[in-house]
Amino acid sequence: MYREKDRSIDFIENLCQAYQKYNQIDPACYEKWDVKRGLRNADGTGVMAGLTQIANVLGYYVQDGERHPMEGQLLYRGIDVADLIQGFLNENRFGFEETAYLLLMGALPNQDQLEEFEHLLASRRALPPMFTEDMILKAPSPDLMNKLARSVLSLYSYDSCPDDIALTNQLRQAIELIARVPIVVAHAFSAKRHYYDNESLYLHRPQKGLGVAENFLYSVRHDHQFTDQEAKLLDLCLVLHMDHGGGNNSAFACRVLSSSGTDIYAAIAAAVGALKGPRHGGANKKVMEMFRYIEQDVTDWKDEDAIRDYLGKILRKETGDRSGLIYGMGHAIYTLSDPRAVLLKRFARGLAESKGMLEEFQLMEAVERLTPEVLRTVKKEQKVVCANVDLYSGFVYKMLGIPTELYTPLFAVARIVGWCAHRIEEVYYPGNKIIRPAYKAVVPTGTYLPLCQR
């Protein structure tokens, strides 16, 4: 048996060598055929692939054919997210449900519409009978994003008309997914903690009268306890993560699948898979991992020369995860600032002071301030670089006592709204076609050889 196992490992290694031999593309081919790698133009802008009314991301302006940096803006249905957040904060309200209505419907709700929408979400939170037992507890996963994707796909089996793409059915499915995804994540987290971390199993039912942020904190904390400040900061994070335009990786994945005519569960599961990646929603975990290295190896967090030197080592792949990346810095669109990071940083400072974590917050500020200089020195990069939302979101979750394995699933709890909005827009607009970009084949023509001649 042991020898058989060794043979299989050897064979797989041989397969890898064969693959590497026959699967090489000359990098010059990409330039020769003007391939838009990553669906991006040569200047870094995205290839125009569609139209949307849902969200707009502004980070630069083009004048005389050249890109120029500008302060970042994120617009939900044409409304600046900073104004939207300030609006409900001024009234000391939660904003998730109001913002979800805006992204789905295209306009802000009035008082009656908001109350009815909140009631509708609350009425759809309960998972189908035995769903948690059959789909979550019987097959727990060490990674909550994989469990979320599987659970979303499984909800297809509990839907009496899963393939109906009529607008009424699409909205019904979207509302149920928005309501249920936080509960799925909470139950998947409890199962993971029980079966993989040897902890007691706690399954908390959603509570009437509590919104999404409050219910989430209630569900993942054994004692159910949370403060109003904590719930409102989590609510703010969810609003900021709710959408980021049709071109972001997970929203585009959702639109690609939706353009084929497949069901909403398949499209949303694909978006969950995309968000899991460390180049997308998984980046906030990588930020916290990077800071664990910095905090461990830089003895004086106020010594900017030491921090600067350490960031240089990260870029040179001498430390950290050896990727050469300073996580939480830089963005495909934002240049001078990421409005989400600006808002989160503002609220994070106050919480850091109250939690006795101000020194850690100031270390993050130092990394944000020093990284552009280090990039110019080490990488000779002259482009404008700003902190992105991931630099501070993981820190906020840490201050809220939220475990690292929930960081990216929380992103999904928010982004499910944007995905559903993009799904409906893609399916509902009659002029849309199946998304099918071209790939240039660069393999030489070959001939088939009989087995005995190979």
C-alpha positions in Angstrom: 0.0 0.0 0.0 2.8 2.3 0.9 4.6 1.6 -2.4 1.4 2.2 -4.3 1.0 5.6 -2.7 4.7 6.5 -3.6 4.1 5.4 -7.2 1.1 7.8 -7.5 3.1 10.7 -6.1 5.9 10.0 -8.5 3.4 9.8 -11.4 1.9 13.1 -10.5 5.4 14.7 -10.4 6.0 13.2 -13.8 2.7 14.7 -15.0 3.8 18.1 -13.7 7.0 17.9 -15.6 5.2 16.9 -18.8 2.7 19.8 -18.3 5.5 22.3 -17.9 7.2 21.0 -21.1 4.1 21.3 -23.3 2.4 24.3 -21.8 4.5 27.4 -22.3 3.3 30.7 -23.8 5.9 33.2 -24.8 5.2 36.4 -22.9 6.0 38.4 -26.1 2.8 36.9 -27.6 0.7 39.0 -25.2 2.1 42.2 -26.6 2.1 40.9 -30.2 -1.6 40.2 -30.2 -2.5 43.2 -27.9 -4.0 40.9 -25.3 -5.8 42.7 -22.5 -4.4 40.7 -19.6 -6.8 40.8 -16.7 -9.2 42.6 -19.1 -7.2 45.8 -18.6 -5.9 48.2 -21.1 -2.2 49.1 -21.3 -2.7 52.1 -19.1 -4.3 50.0 -16.3 -7.9 51.0 -17.0 -10.4 48.3 -17.3 -11.7 47.1 -20.7 -15.3 48.4 -21.2 -17.4 45.3 -21.0 -20.9 46.6 -20.0 -23.1 49.3 -18.6 -24.5 49.5 -15.1 -26.7 51.8 -13.0 -25.8 50.2 -9.7 -22.4 51.6 -8.6 -19.6 53.8 -9.9 -16.0 53.8 -8.7 -14.0 57.0 -9.4 -10.3 57.2 -8.8 -8.8 59.2 -11.6 -9.8 61.4 -14.5 -8.6 61.3 -18.1 -7.5 64.4 -19.8 -5.8 64.6 -23.3 -5.6 60.8 -23.2 -3.7 60.7 -19.9 -4.8 59.5 -16.5 -4.6 62.0 -13.6 -5.0 61.1 -9.9 -8.0 62.3 -7.9 -9.6 61.7 -4.5 -11.6 58.5 -4.7 -15.4 58.4 -4.8 -17.8 55.5 -4.5 -21.3 56.1 -5.7 -24.3 53.9 -5.0 -27.0 54.6 -7.6 -25.4 58.0 -8.1 -25.2 58.9 -4.4 -21.8 59.4 -2.8 -21.4 56.6 -0.2 -19.9 59.2 2.2 -23.1 61.3 2.1 -25.3 58.1 2.4 -23.4 57.0 5.5 -23.5 60.5 7.0 -27.2 60.6 6.4 -28.1 57.6 8.6 -25.4 58.3 11.1 -26.8 61.8 11.7 -30.1 60.1 12.6 -28.3 57.5 14.7 -29.7 54.6 12.5 -28.4 51.5 11.0 -27.8 51.7 7.2 -27.5 48.2 5.9 -31.2 47.7 5.0 -31.6 51.2 3.6 -28.6 50.8 1.4 -29.7 47.3 0.3 -33.0 48.7 -0.9 -31.2 51.5 -2.7 -28.9 49.1 -4.6 -31.6 46.7 -5.5 -34.4 49.1 -6.4 -32.4 52.2 -7.7 -33.9 54.8 -5.3 -33.8 55.5 -1.6 -36.9 54.1 0.3 -39.3 56.4 2.2 -40.2 55.5 5.8 -43.0 53.1 4.9 -40.9 51.4 2.2 -37.9 51.0 4.6 -40.0 49.5 7.4 -41.7 47.1 4.9 -38.4 46.1 3.5 -36.9 45.5 6.9 -39.9 43.4 7.9 -39.6 41.4 4.6 -35.9 40.7 5.2 -36.6 39.6 8.8 -39.3 37.3 7.7 -36.9 35.5 5.3 -34.0 35.0 7.6 -34.9 31.5 8.9 -33.2 28.7 6.9 -35.3 25.9 5.4 -36.2 23.1 7.9 -33.2 20.8 8.6 -30.9 22.9 6.3 -28.3 23.5 9.0 -28.3 19.9 10.1 -28.1 18.4 6.6 -26.1 21.0 4.7 -23.8 22.5 7.3 -23.4 20.2 10.4 -23.1 17.0 8.4 -20.3 18.3 6.2 -18.5 21.1 8.1 -15.7 22.9 6.4 -12.5 24.5 7.7 -13.0 27.3 5.2 -16.2 29.2 5.6 -16.2 30.6 2.1 -16.3 27.1 0.6 -19.1 26.2 3.0 -21.0 29.3 2.0 -20.7 28.5 -1.7 -21.9 25.0 -1.2 -24.8 26.2 1.0 -25.9 28.8 -1.6 -25.9 26.1 -4.3 -27.9 23.8 -2.0 -30.6 26.4 -1.5 -31.6 25.7 -5.2 -33.0 22.4 -4.0 -35.3 24.1 -1.4 -36.7 26.6 -4.0 -40.0 25.7 -5.6 -39.2 27.6 -8.8 -35.4 28.1 -8.9 -35.0 28.6 -12.6 -37.8 31.2 -13.1 -36.1 34.5 -14.3 -39.2 36.6 -14.1 -38.4 39.9 -12.2 -40.8 39.0 -9.3 -39.1 35.7 -8.8 -35.6 37.2 -9.1 -36.4 39.8 -6.4 -37.9 37.2 -4.2 -34.8 35.0 -4.5 -32.5 38.0 -4.0 -34.2 39.1 -0.8 -34.1 35.5 0.6 -30.4 35.3 -0.2 -29.6 38.6 1.4 -31.5 37.6 4.5 -30.1 34.1 4.8 -26.4 34.4 3.9 -25.6 36.0 7.3 -27.3 33.0 9.1 -25.5 30.5 6.9 -22.1 32.1 7.7 -22.9 32.2 11.4 -23.9 28.5 11.5 -20.9 27.5 9.3 -18.6 29.3 11.8 -20.2 27.5 14.7 -19.8 24.2 13.0 -16.2 24.9 12.1 -15.4 25.9 15.7 -17.0 22.8 17.0 -15.7 20.2 14.6 -12.2 21.6 13.9 -11.4 23.7 16.9 -12.9 21.5 19.7 -15.3 24.1 21.0 -18.9 23.7 22.1 -21.5 24.0 19.5 -23.7 27.1 19.7 -26.5 27.7 17.1 -28.3 31.0 17.7 -31.6 31.8 15.9 -32.0 35.3 14.4 -33.8 37.6 16.7 -36.8 39.8 15.8 -36.2 43.5 16.1 -32.5 43.2 15.3 -31.0 44.2 12.0 -28.3 42.4 10.0 -25.3 43.8 11.9 -26.9 43.2 15.3 -28.1 39.7 14.5 -24.6 38.8 13.2 -22.9 39.8 16.4 -25.7 38.1 18.4 -25.2 34.9 16.4 -21.4 34.6 16.6 -20.9 35.5 20.2 -21.6 32.9 22.8 -23.0 35.4 25.3 -25.0 37.4 22.7 -23.5 40.6 24.1 -22.6 43.6 22.0 -22.7 47.4 22.3 -24.5 49.8 20.1 -21.2 51.3 19.0 -19.9 47.9 17.9 -23.1 47.0 16.0 -23.1 50.4 14.2 -19.4 50.1 13.2 -20.0 46.6 11.8 -23.1 48.0 10.0 -20.8 50.7 8.5 -18.3 48.1 7.3 -21.2 46.2 5.6 -22.4 49.3 3.9 -18.9 50.1 2.6 -18.4 46.6 1.3 -21.8 46.2 -0.3 -20.8 46.9 -3.9 -17.9 48.2 -6.0 -19.2 48.4 -9.6 -19.7 45.7 -12.2 -16.1 45.2 -13.0 -14.8 43.9 -9.7 -13.9 40.2 -9.9 -16.7 38.7 -8.0 -19.5 40.9 -9.5 -18.1 40.2 -13.0 -18.1 36.5 -12.2 -21.7 36.7 -11.2 -22.6 38.6 -14.3 -20.7 36.2 -16.6 -22.7 33.2 -15.2 -25.9 35.2 -15.2 -25.4 36.1 -18.9 -25.6 32.4 -19.7 -29.1 32.2 -18.3 -28.2 30.0 -15.4 -30.0 30.2 -12.0 -29.2 32.8 -9.3 -27.8 30.2 -6.9 -25.1 29.1 -9.4 -24.3 32.7 -10.2 -24.0 33.8 -6.6 -21.9 30.7 -5.7 -19.4 31.7 -8.4 -19.2 35.1 -6.9 -18.5 33.6 -3.5 -15.7 31.6 -5.0 -14.2 34.7 -6.6 -14.4 36.7 -3.4 -12.5 34.0 -1.5 -9.3 34.7 -3.5 -6.5 36.6 -1.7 -6.3 39.0 -4.6 -9.9 40.0 -3.9 -11.9 39.5 -0.7 -9.3 37.4 1.0 -6.9 40.4 1.1 -8.1 41.6 4.5 -6.8 38.4 6.1 -3.5 38.9 4.3 -3.2 42.4 5.8 -3.6 41.1 9.3 -1.1 38.3 8.6 1.4 40.9 7.3 1.0 43.0 10.4 1.6 40.0 12.7 5.0 39.7 11.0 5.7 43.5 11.4 4.6 43.5 15.0 6.7 40.5 15.8 9.9 41.7 14.0 9.9 45.5 14.5 10.5 46.0 18.2 9.8 49.7 18.3 6.6 50.5 16.5 7.4 54.2 16.6 10.7 53.9 14.9 9.8 54.9 11.3 13.3 54.0 10.0 12.8 50.4 11.3 9.3 50.2 9.7 10.7 51.6 6.5 13.5 49.0 6.4 11.0 46.2 7.1 8.7 47.3 4.3 11.6 47.2 2.0 12.4 43.6 3.0 8.7 42.7 2.3 9.0 44.2 -1.2 12.3 42.3 -1.8 10.6 39.0 -0.7 12.9 38.7 2.2 10.2 38.4 4.9 6.5 38.1 5.4 4.8 35.6 3.1 7.6 36.2 0.5 5.1 37.5 -2.1 6.7 40.9 -2.4 3.4 42.6 -1.7 2.5 45.1 0.9 -1.1 44.2 1.5 -3.7 46.9 2.0 -1.8 49.4 -0.2 -2.7 50.2 -3.8 -5.8 49.8 -5.9 -6.7 49.2 -9.6 -8.8 52.4 -9.7 -8.2 54.5 -6.6 -5.1 56.7 -6.7 -5.1 59.5 -4.1 -7.5 57.8 -1.7 -9.9 55.0 -1.3 -13.1 56.5 0.2 -13.9 53.3 2.0 -10.5 53.3 3.7 -10.9 57.0 4.6 -14.2 56.4 6.3 -13.1 53.2 8.1 -9.9 54.8 9.3 -11.9 57.7 10.8 -14.2 55.4 12.8 -11.4 52.9 13.6 -9.4 55.6 15.4 -12.1 56.2 18.0 -12.7 52.6 18.6 -8.9 52.0 18.9 -8.7 54.6 21.6 -11.6 53.1 23.6 -10.1 49.5 23.2 -6.6 50.5 24.2 -5.3 49.6 20.7 -4.1 53.0 19.6 -0.4 52.0 19.1 -1.5 49.2 16.7 -3.6 51.7 14.8 -0.7 54.2 14.6 1.5 51.4 13.2 -1.0 51.0 10.4 -1.0 54.7 9.8 2.8 54.5 9.6 2.7 51.7 7.0 0.1 53.7 5.0 2.4 56.8 5.1 5.7 55.1 4.4 4.7 52.6 1.7 4.6 55.0 -1.3 8.2 56.2 -0.4 9.4 52.6 -0.1 7.8 51.6 -3.4 9.7 54.5 -5.1 13.0 53.5 -3.5 12.8 49.7 -3.9 10.6 49.2 -6.9 11.3 52.5 -8.6 7.5 52.9 -9.0 6.4 56.5 -9.5 2.6 55.8 -9.6 0.4 57.3 -6.9 -0.5 54.7 -4.3 -3.0 54.9 -1.5 -4.4 52.7 1.3 -7.3 50.5 0.2 -10.2 49.3 2.3 -8.4 46.1 3.4 -5.8 48.0 5.3 -8.3 49.0 8.0 -11.2 46.6 7.7 -9.4 43.6 9.2 -8.2 45.8 12.1 -11.8 47.0 12.7 -13.0 43.3 12.8 -10.1 42.5 15.2 -11.2 45.3 17.5 -14.8 44.0 17.4 -13.5 40.6 18.5 -14.4 38.9 15.2 -12.1 35.9 14.4 -10.0 36.0 11.3 -11.8 33.2 9.6 -14.9 35.4 9.5 -13.3 38.4 7.8 -13.9 37.3 4.2 -17.3 35.8 4.9 -18.4 39.1 6.4 -17.4 40.7 3.1 -19.8 38.2 1.4 -22.6 39.1 3.9 -22.3 42.6 2.5 -21.5 42.0 -1.1 -24.4 39.6 -1.6 -26.5 42.7 -2.0 -24.4 44.0 -4.9 -24.2 40.6 -6.5 -27.9 40.2 -6.5 -28.3 43.7 -7.9 -25.9 42.9 -10.7 -27.5 39.6 -11.3 -30.9 41.1 -11.8 -29.6 43.9 -14.0 -27.7 41.4 -16.2 -30.8 39.1 -16.6 -33.5 41.8 -16.8 -31.9 44.0 -19.4 -33.1 42.5 -22.7 -30.1 43.8 -24.8 -27.4 41.8 -22.9 -25.7 38.9 -24.5 -23.8 35.9 -23.1 -20.4 37.2 -22.1 -17.8 35.5 -24.4 -14.4 37.3 -24.8 -11.9 35.9 -27.3 -8.7 33.9 -26.6 -6.0 33.7 -29.3 -4.7 30.2 -29.8 -0.9 30.2 -30.0 -0.2 26.5 -30.2 1.3 25.2 -33.4 -0.7 22.8 -35.6 0.1 19.2 -34.9 -0.7 15.7 -36.3 -2.2 12.7 -34.5 0.3 9.9 -34.0 -0.9 6.3 -33.4 -0.2 5.1 -29.9 2.5 2.7 -31.0 4.5 5.6 -32.7 4.6 7.9 -29.7 
